[in-house]
Amino acid sequence: MEITVKDRIKLFLQYLNIGQNNFEAKVGWSNGYINNTKNISADKLNQVINEYPQLNLNWLITGKGEMIDPSVLSDPTGQTIGMVEEGAVEYKNKYLEMLEENRSLRIEIEKLRKIIETKVHE
């Protein structure tokens, strides 16, 4: 079973020891959003990173790396905020590209299924 972005958000909530409703309210999501959505959009992820800059966006999206961004923890002066924002934009754009590619591939798969069905029934 693949671990999803939603699963990783829930792991982060366990790490913070906060409830899902509190988290959703803090990031500006509706109550129950995590459970009631299939995919979490890039805009929603941006809201999370804005509120929780210590969360490693790469880990959140891909599962790779550490949950907590070590560069944010190692800079108590807050100078990395600009870097985090730049990284968030970069990952947001990558996430949007991945969503578009996924959509295109789904369309292609559906076309191929129809071709196969046609050939089978001939």
Secondary structure as a PSIPRED ss2 file (coil, helix, strand):
# PSIPRED VFORMAT (PSIPRED V4.0)

   1 M C   1.000  0.000  0.000
   2 E C   1.000  0.000  0.000
   3 I C   1.000  0.000  0.000
   4 T C   1.000  0.000  0.000
   5 V H   0.000  1.000  0.000
   6 K H   0.000  1.000  0.000
   7 D H   0.000  1.000  0.000
   8 R H   0.000  1.000  0.000
   9 I H   0.000  1.000  0.000
  10 K H   0.000  1.000  0.000
  11 L H   0.000  1.000  0.000
  12 F H   0.000  1.000  0.000
  13 L H   0.000  1.000  0.000
  14 Q H   0.000  1.000  0.000
  15 Y H   0.000  1.000  0.000
  16 L H   0.000  1.000  0.000
  17 N C   1.000  0.000  0.000
  18 I C   1.000  0.000  0.000
  19 G C   1.000  0.000  0.000
  20 Q H   0.000  1.000  0.000
  21 N H   0.000  1.000  0.000
  22 N H   0.000  1.000  0.000
  23 F H   0.000  1.000  0.000
  24 E H   0.000  1.000  0.000
  25 A H   0.000  1.000  0.000
  26 K H   0.000  1.000  0.000
  27 V H   0.000  1.000  0.000
  28 G C   1.000  0.000  0.000
  29 W C   1.000  0.000  0.000
  30 S C   1.000  0.000  0.000
  31 N C   1.000  0.000  0.000
  32 G C   1.000  0.000  0.000
  33 Y H   0.000  1.000  0.000
  34 I H   0.000  1.000  0.000
  35 N H   0.000  1.000  0.000
  36 N H   0.000  1.000  0.000
  37 T C   1.000  0.000  0.000
  38 K C   1.000  0.000  0.000
  39 N C   1.000  0.000  0.000
  40 I C   1.000  0.000  0.000
  41 S C   1.000  0.000  0.000
  42 A H   0.000  1.000  0.000
  43 D H   0.000  1.000  0.000
  44 K H   0.000  1.000  0.000
  45 L H   0.000  1.000  0.000
  46 N H   0.000  1.000  0.000
  47 Q H   0.000  1.000  0.000
  48 V H   0.000  1.000  0.000
  49 I H   0.000  1.000  0.000
  50 N H   0.000  1.000  0.000
  51 E H   0.000  1.000  0.000
  52 Y C   1.000  0.000  0.000
  53 P C   1.000  0.000  0.000
  54 Q C   1.000  0.000  0.000
  55 L E   0.000  0.000  1.000
  56 N C   1.000  0.000  0.000
  57 L H   0.000  1.000  0.000
  58 N H   0.000  1.000  0.000
  59 W H   0.000  1.000  0.000
  60 L H   0.000  1.000  0.000
  61 I H   0.000  1.000  0.000
  62 T H   0.000  1.000  0.000
  63 G C   1.000  0.000  0.000
  64 K C   1.000  0.000  0.000
  65 G C   1.000  0.000  0.000
  66 E C   1.000  0.000  0.000
  67 M C   1.000  0.000  0.000
  68 I E   0.000  0.000  1.000
  69 D C   1.000  0.000  0.000
  70 P H   0.000  1.000  0.000
  71 S H   0.000  1.000  0.000
  72 V H   0.000  1.000  0.000
  73 L H   0.000  1.000  0.000
  74 S C   1.000  0.000  0.000
  75 D C   1.000  0.000  0.000
  76 P C   1.000  0.000  0.000
  77 T C   1.000  0.000  0.000
  78 G C   1.000  0.000  0.000
  79 Q C   1.000  0.000  0.000
  80 T C   1.000  0.000  0.000
  81 I H   0.000  1.000  0.000
  82 G H   0.000  1.000  0.000
  83 M H   0.000  1.000  0.000
  84 V H   0.000  1.000  0.000
  85 E H   0.000  1.000  0.000
  86 E H   0.000  1.000  0.000
  87 G H   0.000  1.000  0.000
  88 A H   0.000  1.000  0.000
  89 V H   0.000  1.000  0.000
  90 E H   0.000  1.000  0.000
  91 Y H   0.000  1.000  0.000
  92 K H   0.000  1.000  0.000
  93 N H   0.000  1.000  0.000
  94 K H   0.000  1.000  0.000
  95 Y H   0.000  1.000  0.000
  96 L H   0.000  1.000  0.000
  97 E H   0.000  1.000  0.000
  98 M H   0.000  1.000  0.000
  99 L H   0.000  1.000  0.000
 100 E H   0.000  1.000  0.000
 101 E H   0.000  1.000  0.000
 102 N H   0.000  1.000  0.000
 103 R H   0.000  1.000  0.000
 104 S H   0.000  1.000  0.000
 105 L H   0.000  1.000  0.000
 106 R H   0.000  1.000  0.000
 107 I H   0.000  1.000  0.000
 108 E H   0.000  1.000  0.000
 109 I H   0.000  1.000  0.000
 110 E H   0.000  1.000  0.000
 111 K H   0.000  1.000  0.000
 112 L H   0.000  1.000  0.000
 113 R H   0.000  1.000  0.000
 114 K H   0.000  1.000  0.000
 115 I H   0.000  1.000  0.000
 116 I H   0.000  1.000  0.000
 117 E H   0.000  1.000  0.000
 118 T H   0.000  1.000  0.000
 119 K H   0.000  1.000  0.000
 120 V H   0.000  1.000  0.000
 121 H C   1.000  0.000  0.000
 122 E C   1.000  0.000  0.000
